[in-house]
């Protein structure tokens, strides 16, 4: 089959989605006004009260900003070390499945697996800005293979019932893995003291915002599926919080558990749907598909080579071929890791531009787990006749990320500042696509590919649901 102008319709499962079984009925959706800017001001009747981010613990306070910064790094190392070395299926946790540290593969050390996102802030406010004095947010990524396989449709949501596998679950790959941010910041009391905040992506909110195809899909009519969906995000939330606190205990950190919601608040399903509808492609994702020019299938080795070529094109130090730099809006793009993350059935590449990251962190370090930019690579049996004849490249759409996850900070910006900030999403997406296009050129990639074709998946209620 040709792949031009393909539009696939999704009606399928997604694990780790927030349990909104009763609220997802047409009546519930219709009872909301669908308005609101994501700042908690909507009048939705769903009563979700979801925010994308949540605080888990506060360490401190400190009077010395340098000591606080050093302890933030030490806390990140403690959490990453716990995730990498402790088997969670054993006491004291006895979880069903073990969590693993994202990026901790091959010759990478635990310390190297921790991402550090640059900010516009100073470590020591008494010293001038410099590379050593620029504050960074520590990001620890963790993944639970069991939950990830369910979220991506590899395993059924309801154990033993293959009918509850998420249809096209692979499209959600860039929304994984789970992220934890650890950073030092002056508290809100105005006393000059500094806290180390430990925060996470909120599973209930994230899997509501990024899995709307499931939220509004037919499988929610299955009570067993809906019940399983209802349980999973709470389990994910509790397990991550437990891991963090056990790691901090093991490191002898003095902390206070916290559950402060952070980021824009979504009070009703109308706001959730509106956030998706307001994006250029009415989706948190942008998908392109390719075939081999010779018509053969993509092997696992092929997808690994393709991902590695994209990473090589990005580079690890932000140094590119001059011809690529000339086509980019900012020329400091790089891969956050030397290899792609192996998310079940996918390879996920994490890309970062320090210039753009610093601009984003200017809206608050509590948004750090919305970074970096992610690109998923997957080989597919698209035509259903056997063999993976199609390669899909999926981008996490910056338009959605900026508007849906940063909008709580917009009120603090002038009109000019907001216009400047909102000019970033199209530039970011354009740059990522340019980098992939450069990587796929015949002189860079031995695998000869067809021209890309954009494909779409329905992430919103159909007109029949109105």
C-alpha positions as CSV (number, residue, x, y, z in Angstrom):
1,X,0.0,0.0,0.0
2,X,1.1,3.6,-0.5
3,X,1.6,5.8,2.6
4,X,0.5,9.0,1.1
5,X,-2.3,10.8,3.0
6,X,-2.8,7.9,5.4
7,X,-5.0,8.7,8.4
8,X,-5.3,5.9,11.0
9,X,-8.1,6.0,13.5
10,X,-7.3,5.1,17.1
11,X,-9.7,3.4,19.5
12,X,-7.5,1.6,21.9
13,X,-6.0,0.9,25.3
14,X,-3.3,2.7,27.2
15,X,-1.9,1.7,30.5
16,X,-1.0,4.2,33.1
17,X,-3.8,6.5,32.0
18,X,-5.7,8.3,34.7
19,X,-8.9,6.4,35.7
20,X,-11.6,8.6,34.5
21,X,-14.1,5.9,33.7
22,X,-17.2,7.7,34.8
23,X,-16.0,11.1,33.6
24,X,-15.3,10.1,30.1
25,X,-18.9,9.6,29.1
26,X,-20.3,12.0,26.5
27,X,-22.5,13.5,29.1
28,X,-19.6,14.4,31.3
29,X,-17.6,15.9,28.5
30,X,-20.6,17.8,27.2
31,X,-21.3,19.2,30.7
32,X,-18.0,21.1,30.5
33,X,-17.6,24.4,28.8
34,X,-14.4,23.3,27.3
35,X,-12.8,26.7,28.0
36,X,-9.9,27.7,30.1
37,X,-6.2,28.3,29.5
38,X,-4.9,25.4,31.6
39,X,-4.2,27.6,34.6
40,X,-6.9,26.1,36.8
41,X,-9.4,28.7,35.8
42,X,-11.7,26.5,33.7
43,X,-15.2,25.7,34.9
44,X,-15.0,22.0,33.9
45,X,-17.4,19.7,35.8
46,X,-15.0,16.8,35.7
47,X,-13.2,17.9,38.9
48,X,-9.9,16.4,37.7
49,X,-7.6,18.8,39.5
50,X,-4.6,17.4,37.6
51,X,-1.2,19.1,37.2
52,X,1.6,17.7,35.1
53,X,4.2,17.9,37.9
54,X,4.2,17.1,41.6
55,X,6.7,17.6,44.4
56,X,7.8,14.5,46.2
57,X,10.2,15.8,48.9
58,X,12.0,18.9,50.1
59,X,15.5,18.7,51.5
60,X,16.8,21.5,53.6
61,X,16.6,24.5,54.2
62,X,20.1,25.7,53.5
63,X,21.7,29.1,54.0
64,X,24.6,28.4,51.6
65,X,23.5,28.2,47.9
66,X,26.6,26.3,46.9
67,X,26.0,23.6,49.5
68,X,22.4,23.3,48.5
69,X,23.4,22.9,44.8
70,X,26.0,20.2,45.7
71,X,23.4,18.4,47.8
72,X,20.9,18.5,44.9
73,X,23.5,16.7,42.8
74,X,24.2,14.2,45.6
75,X,20.5,13.5,46.0
76,X,20.1,12.9,42.3
77,X,23.1,10.4,42.5
78,X,21.5,8.7,45.5
79,X,18.2,8.3,43.6
80,X,19.8,7.1,40.4
81,X,22.0,4.7,42.3
82,X,19.0,3.2,44.1
83,X,17.1,2.7,40.9
84,X,20.1,1.1,39.2
85,X,21.2,-1.2,42.0
86,X,18.1,-2.2,44.0
87,X,15.8,-5.0,43.0
88,X,12.3,-3.6,43.7
89,X,10.7,-7.0,43.6
90,X,12.4,-7.9,46.8
91,X,11.7,-6.6,50.4
92,X,11.1,-4.0,51.5
93,X,9.0,-3.0,48.5
94,X,8.0,-6.3,46.9
95,X,6.9,-4.6,43.7
96,X,5.5,-6.7,40.9
97,X,8.2,-5.5,38.5
98,X,11.6,-3.9,38.9
99,X,12.3,-0.3,38.0
100,X,15.4,0.4,35.9
101,X,17.5,3.5,35.4
102,X,17.1,5.2,32.0
103,X,20.2,5.6,30.0
104,X,22.2,3.2,32.2
105,X,23.3,0.9,29.4
106,X,26.6,-0.2,27.9
107,X,29.6,1.6,29.4
108,X,27.6,4.5,30.8
109,X,28.1,5.1,34.5
110,X,25.3,6.0,36.9
111,X,26.6,9.5,37.1
112,X,26.6,9.8,33.3
113,X,23.0,8.5,33.1
114,X,21.8,11.6,35.0
115,X,20.8,14.4,32.7
116,X,21.6,17.9,33.7
117,X,19.5,20.7,32.2
118,X,21.0,24.2,32.1
119,X,19.1,27.2,33.5
120,X,19.5,31.0,33.4
121,X,20.2,31.0,37.2
122,X,23.4,31.3,39.2
123,X,24.7,28.6,41.6
124,X,26.5,31.3,43.6
125,X,24.6,34.6,43.3
126,X,27.7,36.5,44.4
127,X,29.7,35.4,41.4
128,X,29.2,36.3,37.7
129,X,27.6,34.0,35.3
130,X,29.9,31.4,33.8
131,X,29.7,27.8,32.7
132,X,30.8,26.5,36.1
133,X,28.5,28.9,37.9
134,X,25.4,28.1,35.8
135,X,22.8,26.2,37.8
136,X,21.5,22.9,36.3
137,X,18.6,20.8,37.1
138,X,19.4,17.1,37.6
139,X,17.0,14.7,35.8
140,X,16.8,11.0,36.7
141,X,14.8,8.9,34.3
142,X,13.4,5.6,35.3
143,X,11.3,3.0,33.6
144,X,9.3,0.0,34.7
145,X,9.3,-2.5,31.8
146,X,6.0,-4.1,32.8
147,X,4.1,-0.8,32.9
148,X,5.9,0.4,29.8
149,X,4.9,-2.7,27.8
150,X,1.3,-2.2,28.8
151,X,1.4,1.5,28.0
152,X,2.7,0.8,24.5
153,X,0.4,-2.1,23.7
154,X,3.0,-4.9,23.9
155,X,1.2,-6.5,26.8
156,X,-2.5,-6.3,27.6
157,X,-3.8,-3.9,30.2
158,X,-5.9,-6.7,31.7
159,X,-3.5,-9.6,32.3
160,X,-4.4,-12.6,30.1
161,X,-6.8,-10.7,27.9
162,X,-5.1,-9.8,24.6
163,X,-8.2,-7.8,23.5
164,X,-7.1,-5.2,26.0
165,X,-3.8,-4.5,24.3
166,X,-3.5,-0.9,23.4
167,X,-4.2,-0.4,19.7
168,X,-1.3,1.5,18.2
169,X,0.1,2.0,21.7
170,X,3.5,2.5,20.2
171,X,2.6,6.1,19.2
172,X,2.9,7.1,22.9
173,X,6.6,6.1,23.1
174,X,8.0,9.7,23.3
175,X,5.9,10.3,26.4
176,X,8.0,7.7,28.3
177,X,10.0,7.2,30.5
178,X,9.1,8.6,34.0
179,X,11.3,11.6,35.0
180,X,12.4,13.0,38.4
181,X,13.9,16.4,38.8
182,X,16.2,17.5,41.6
183,X,17.3,21.1,42.0
184,X,18.2,23.8,44.5
185,X,15.9,26.9,44.6
186,X,15.3,29.7,47.1
187,X,12.1,29.1,49.0
188,X,9.0,31.3,48.7
189,X,9.3,32.7,52.3
190,X,11.6,35.6,51.3
191,X,14.1,34.6,54.1
192,X,16.9,33.9,51.7
193,X,17.0,30.2,52.5
194,X,17.3,27.5,49.8
195,X,15.6,24.2,49.5
196,X,16.4,21.2,47.4
197,X,13.2,20.2,45.6
198,X,12.6,16.6,44.4
199,X,9.8,16.6,41.8
200,X,8.3,14.1,39.3
201,X,6.0,14.0,36.3
202,X,2.6,13.2,37.7
203,X,1.5,9.9,36.2
204,X,-2.2,10.6,36.4
205,X,-1.9,13.9,34.5
206,X,0.7,12.8,32.0
207,X,-1.2,9.7,31.0
208,X,-4.3,11.7,30.7
209,X,-2.8,14.4,28.5
210,X,-0.8,12.1,26.3
211,X,-3.2,9.2,26.0
212,X,-6.4,11.1,25.0
213,X,-7.0,8.6,22.2
214,X,-7.6,6.0,25.0
215,X,-9.4,8.4,27.3
216,X,-12.0,9.1,24.6
217,X,-11.8,5.6,23.0
218,X,-14.2,2.7,22.8
219,X,-12.2,0.5,25.1
220,X,-13.2,2.6,28.0
221,X,-16.6,1.0,27.6
222,X,-15.1,-2.3,28.8
223,X,-15.5,-2.3,32.6
224,X,-12.5,-4.6,33.1
225,X,-10.3,-2.4,31.0
226,X,-11.5,0.7,32.7
227,X,-10.9,-0.8,36.1
228,X,-7.3,-1.7,35.2
229,X,-6.7,1.7,33.8
230,X,-8.0,3.2,37.0
231,X,-5.5,1.3,39.2
232,X,-2.3,1.7,37.2
233,X,-1.4,5.4,37.5
234,X,-1.9,5.3,41.2
235,X,0.5,2.3,41.4
236,X,3.1,4.1,39.3
237,X,2.8,7.2,41.4
238,X,3.1,5.3,44.7
239,X,6.0,3.2,43.5
240,X,8.1,6.2,42.3
241,X,7.4,8.1,45.5
242,X,8.4,5.1,47.5
243,X,11.7,4.6,45.5
244,X,12.6,8.3,46.0
245,X,12.0,8.3,49.7
246,X,13.9,5.0,50.2
247,X,16.8,6.4,48.2
248,X,16.9,9.6,50.3
249,X,16.7,7.5,53.5
250,X,19.6,5.4,52.3
251,X,21.6,8.6,51.6
252,X,20.8,10.0,55.1
253,X,19.2,13.1,53.6
254,X,17.0,15.1,55.9
255,X,13.8,15.7,54.0
256,X,10.1,16.4,54.3
257,X,7.7,14.4,52.1
258,X,5.6,16.7,50.0
259,X,2.7,16.4,47.5
260,X,2.5,20.0,46.2
261,X,0.9,20.0,42.7
262,X,2.9,22.0,40.2
263,X,2.3,23.3,36.7
264,X,-1.0,24.2,34.9
265,X,-4.1,22.7,36.5
266,X,-6.6,20.8,34.4
267,X,-10.0,20.8,36.2
268,X,-12.1,19.2,33.5
269,X,-12.0,17.0,30.5
270,X,-12.9,20.0,28.3
271,X,-9.5,21.5,29.2
272,X,-7.7,18.3,28.4
273,X,-9.4,18.0,25.0
274,X,-8.8,21.7,24.3
275,X,-5.1,21.5,25.0
276,X,-4.8,18.7,22.4
277,X,-7.2,20.4,19.9
278,X,-5.2,23.7,20.0
279,X,-2.1,22.1,18.6
280,X,-1.3,22.3,14.9
281,X,-2.0,18.5,14.3
282,X,-4.5,18.1,17.2
283,X,-2.1,15.7,18.9
284,X,0.8,15.7,21.3
285,X,2.8,13.9,18.6
286,X,4.0,14.4,15.1
287,X,4.4,11.2,13.0
288,X,6.2,10.5,9.8
289,X,6.6,7.2,8.0
290,X,9.2,5.9,5.6
291,X,9.9,2.7,3.6
292,X,13.0,1.3,2.1
293,X,13.5,2.1,-1.5
294,X,14.2,-1.5,-2.3
295,X,10.9,-2.5,-0.6
296,X,12.6,-4.8,2.0
297,X,11.7,-4.9,5.7
298,X,13.4,-3.1,8.5
299,X,15.4,-5.3,10.9
300,X,16.3,-4.6,14.5
301,X,19.8,-3.8,13.3
302,X,18.4,-1.3,10.8
303,X,16.5,0.6,13.4
304,X,19.5,0.6,15.7
305,X,21.6,2.0,12.8
306,X,19.0,4.7,12.0
307,X,18.8,5.8,15.7
308,X,22.6,5.9,15.9
309,X,22.9,8.0,12.8
310,X,20.4,10.5,14.1
311,X,22.5,10.7,17.3
312,X,25.7,11.1,15.4
313,X,24.1,13.9,13.4
314,X,23.0,15.6,16.6
315,X,26.4,15.0,18.1
316,X,27.2,14.8,21.8
317,X,28.9,18.2,21.9
318,X,26.8,20.4,19.7
319,X,29.3,20.5,16.9
320,X,27.8,19.8,13.5
321,X,28.7,20.0,9.8
322,X,28.5,23.7,8.8
323,X,25.9,22.8,6.1
324,X,23.5,21.6,8.9
325,X,24.2,24.6,11.2
326,X,23.3,26.9,8.3
327,X,19.8,25.3,8.2
328,X,19.0,25.4,12.0
329,X,17.3,28.1,14.0
330,X,19.8,27.4,16.8
331,X,23.0,25.5,16.2
332,X,23.8,24.0,19.6
333,X,21.6,20.9,19.3
334,X,23.0,17.7,20.7
335,X,22.0,14.3,21.9
336,X,21.5,14.1,25.6
337,X,22.8,10.5,25.5
338,X,25.3,8.5,23.5
339,X,22.7,5.9,22.7
340,X,18.9,5.8,22.3
341,X,16.8,4.7,25.2
342,X,15.4,1.2,24.7
343,X,11.7,1.8,25.4
344,X,9.7,-1.5,24.7
345,X,9.5,-1.9,20.9
346,X,11.0,1.6,20.3
347,X,14.2,3.5,20.4
348,X,13.9,7.0,21.9
349,X,16.4,9.7,21.2
350,X,16.7,12.6,23.6
351,X,17.7,15.9,22.0
352,X,18.6,19.1,23.7
353,X,19.5,22.6,22.8
354,X,21.1,24.5,25.8
355,X,19.9,27.8,24.3
356,X,16.3,26.6,24.2
357,X,16.6,24.8,27.6
358,X,17.8,27.9,29.3
359,X,14.8,29.9,27.8
360,X,12.4,27.2,29.0
361,X,13.8,27.0,32.5
362,X,13.4,30.8,32.7
363,X,9.7,30.0,33.3
364,X,10.5,28.0,36.3
365,X,12.7,24.9,37.2
366,X,9.6,23.0,38.2
367,X,9.0,22.5,34.5
368,X,12.3,20.7,34.0
369,X,10.8,17.2,33.6
370,X,9.1,18.4,30.4
371,X,12.5,18.3,28.9
372,X,14.4,17.1,26.8
373,X,12.9,16.8,23.3
374,X,12.2,13.2,22.4
375,X,12.1,11.4,19.0
376,X,10.9,7.7,18.8
377,X,12.0,5.3,16.1
378,X,10.0,2.1,15.4
379,X,9.7,-0.5,12.6
380,X,6.1,-1.4,11.9
381,X,4.1,-4.1,10.1
382,X,1.9,-1.3,8.8
383,X,0.2,-3.2,6.0
384,X,-0.6,-6.2,8.1
385,X,0.8,-8.8,5.8
386,X,3.9,-9.6,7.9
387,X,7.3,-8.1,8.1
388,X,8.2,-4.6,9.3
389,X,8.0,-2.7,6.0
390,X,7.5,0.7,7.6
391,X,9.7,3.0,9.7
392,X,7.9,5.5,11.9
393,X,9.6,8.6,13.4
394,X,7.5,10.2,16.1
395,X,8.3,13.6,17.6
396,X,6.9,14.9,20.9
397,X,5.3,18.0,19.5
398,X,6.8,21.1,21.1
399,X,3.6,23.1,20.4
400,X,1.8,20.8,22.8
401,X,4.6,20.6,25.3
402,X,5.0,24.4,25.6
403,X,1.3,25.2,25.7
404,X,0.0,22.3,27.8
405,X,2.9,22.1,30.3
406,X,4.2,25.6,30.7
407,X,1.0,27.7,30.5
408,X,0.9,28.3,34.3
409,X,3.8,30.7,33.8
410,X,2.4,32.7,31.0
411,X,0.7,35.3,33.2
412,X,4.1,36.4,34.4
413,X,5.2,37.3,30.9
414,X,4.7,40.5,29.0
415,X,3.0,40.2,25.6
416,X,6.3,40.6,23.9
417,X,7.9,37.9,26.1
418,X,5.0,35.5,25.5
419,X,5.2,36.1,21.8
420,X,9.0,35.4,21.9
421,X,8.5,32.2,23.9
422,X,5.7,30.9,21.7
423,X,7.9,31.4,18.7
424,X,10.1,28.6,20.0
425,X,7.8,25.5,19.4
426,X,7.7,25.8,15.5
427,X,11.4,26.5,15.5
428,X,12.2,23.5,17.7
429,X,10.1,21.1,15.6
430,X,11.6,22.5,12.4
431,X,15.1,21.9,13.8
432,X,14.4,18.4,14.9
433,X,13.0,17.5,11.5
434,X,15.9,19.2,9.8
435,X,18.4,17.1,11.8
436,X,16.5,13.9,11.0
437,X,16.4,14.8,7.3
438,X,20.2,15.4,7.4
439,X,20.7,12.1,9.1
440,X,18.7,10.3,6.4
441,X,20.6,11.7,3.5
442,X,22.3,8.9,1.4
443,X,25.8,10.1,2.3
444,X,25.0,9.7,6.0
445,X,22.7,6.6,6.1
446,X,23.5,3.5,4.0
447,X,19.8,2.5,4.2
448,X,18.0,4.2,1.4
449,X,14.6,5.6,2.4
450,X,11.6,6.9,0.6
451,X,10.5,10.5,1.2
452,X,8.6,10.9,4.5
453,X,4.9,10.9,4.6
454,X,3.0,12.5,7.6
455,X,0.4,10.3,9.2
456,X,-2.2,11.1,11.8
457,X,-4.0,9.4,14.7
458,X,-7.2,10.5,16.2
459,X,-6.5,11.8,19.7
460,X,-9.9,13.5,20.3
461,X,-13.6,12.5,20.5
462,X,-15.1,11.9,17.1
463,X,-17.9,14.0,15.8
464,X,-20.3,11.2,16.7
465,X,-19.5,11.7,20.4
466,X,-20.6,15.4,20.3
